Amino acid sequence: MKFKIFLSLSLVYCLVFGGFSYAADNSLSVEVEIPRMNVAEYHKPYVAVWLEDSNRKATQVALWYDLDMKDNEGKKWLKDIRQWWRRVGRKAEQPFDGLTSATKGPGKHTLSIDLDAKHLASISSGDYQLRIEASREVGGKEVINIPLSWPPKASDYPISAKGSSELGSVSIQLN
């Protein structure tokens, strides 16, 4: 009898003090592959990631560009990420605090999107596109559109997509 009471109290303790959690998942993990290219002159791509609703209203998620260029010259080339530039870039002030980082070379790179972040709090429920656009100097441009619902539900994940030139595989997990 004492063992049953102890076990019951232990279970209650775990539920009350966090041993088990029923809280909603709070981040999306987006893995983006930048393919290795066999070209004479290779430049790392500028990459923008944003959410776009059916009315084309955009919410910035990430931006990779050359932050270290002298006199902030890296900003000058952001307009080459054309679709992002039209939806988000020309109206916004860069760098996006907490969302901007340096360009990435070939390989798989993971973004962790905090679903509790302030800039995502105002997003209403509905159908969206996660848009990932890459543009490379002396190279090409590519956009991948990945449909998803907001807020994210565990039953909808994982999601995968694949680019054809400037972007490789993309996978999204709900954590």
N, C-alpha and C positions, 0 to 999 in steps of 0.2 A: 504494500500500500504506500509506504514512504517513497519507494522508487517511482510509482505512478505520479504522485504529487510532485516530486522533484522534476520528473520529465515534463509534466504539464507546466510547471512554473518556468522551467528552462525555455520551453517553446514560447510562452507568453513574453518572457524577457527578450528573446530574439526578435519577436515580432515588434515589440514596443521600441527596442533600442537599436534597430537597424540590422539585425542578422539577416533578415529577408527584406527585400525592397519591392514595393509595387509601384514605385514612381515611374513616370514616363521616361522613355529613352531620351537622352538629351544631346546627342551629337550625331552628325552624319560624317562618315569617313569616305572621302572621295579620293580614289587612287587614279592618277592620271599618268599615262606613259608617254614620254617624249621619245620617239624612235631615233635610233642611231642612223644617220644618213651617210652614204658614201659619196660625198661631194668635195670638190676642190676647196671651196670657201664655205665653212660652216659657221653660222651664228646661232646662238641660243635663241629660241623663240620668245616673244612677248606673249603671255597667256592671260586671258581674262575669263573669270567664271562668275556668272550671275544667274539669278532666278528671274524668270519673266512670266507674268500672268497672261491671261487671254486678251487683255487690253494692251499688252506690250509694255506694261509698267514694270520696270526693272529694279531689282535689289542686288547690290554688289555683294559678292561672296569672297572673291580673291582677285589679285592682280599681281602678275610677275613681270617686272620690267627692270631695266638697267638703272638701278638707283645710284650707282657709284660714278656715273659719268660726270666729267667736269662741268661746272656751271649748270647742273641739273638738266643736261642735254637729253637724257633718257626720256624725259617727258615729251620732248618734241616728236618722238616716234610713236607715241601712244595712239595717234590718229590712224596708224596703219592697222590697228585692230579694229577694222571698219565697223562691223555690226555693233560691237561693244561701244565704240566711240559715239555712234549715233544714238544709242539707247541710254548710255550712262556717262561716258567719259567727258564729253564736251561740256556737260552741265556740272560736273563734280570737281572738287578740288583734290588733287593728288599730293602726297600719297594718302591713301585711305588709311586712317589710323587703325592699326591692328590687322589690316587686310592685305597690305602691300608687302611684297618681298622681292628678292632678287630673282633674275631669270634662272631657269634650271636647265642643266645639260641632259643628255640622253639618259634614260632610265625611268623607273617608276617613282613617283612622288606623291605623298599623301597629304591631303588637306583635311583638317579636322574642323568641321563647321559646328560651332556651339549653337544649338537651337534655342538657348536661353539668351543669346546675345541681343543687345538693345536694338540693333538695326533690323533684326528679324522678328521682333516682338509685334510689330504692326502689320505683319503679313496676314491677310485674311485667308480663311479656308477656301480651297478650290484646286483647280488643275493648273499646273505650272510646267514650264520647261526649265531644266537646268541647262544652261548654255555654256559651252566651253569653246573659246575661240583662240586660235594660235596664229601668229604671224611672224615670219622670219625674214630678216634682211637677206637679200639675194636668195630668196626661197619662196615658198608658197604661203597660202593662207588656208585655214580650214576651220569649220564650225561644226561641233557635234551638239545636237539637241536631244535631251533625254527627258521624256515626259515623266512627271511625278505628281503626286497629290500632296497637298499641304493641309494640315500638319502631317508629317510622315507617320506611317503606321508600320509596325514590324512585319505584318503579313505581306507588304509590298516589296520587301527587300530580301536578298540583294538584287541590284539592278546592274546590268552590264551594257556597254556599247563599245564600238570600235571605230576609230578614224581610218582614213585611207592614205594619208600622206604625212601631214605635220603633227598629227596626234595618233597615238596607238590605242591600246585598250584603256577603257575607263570602267571602274567598278565602284559601286556605291553601297555602303553598308550602314545600317542603323545601329548605333552603339548605345 
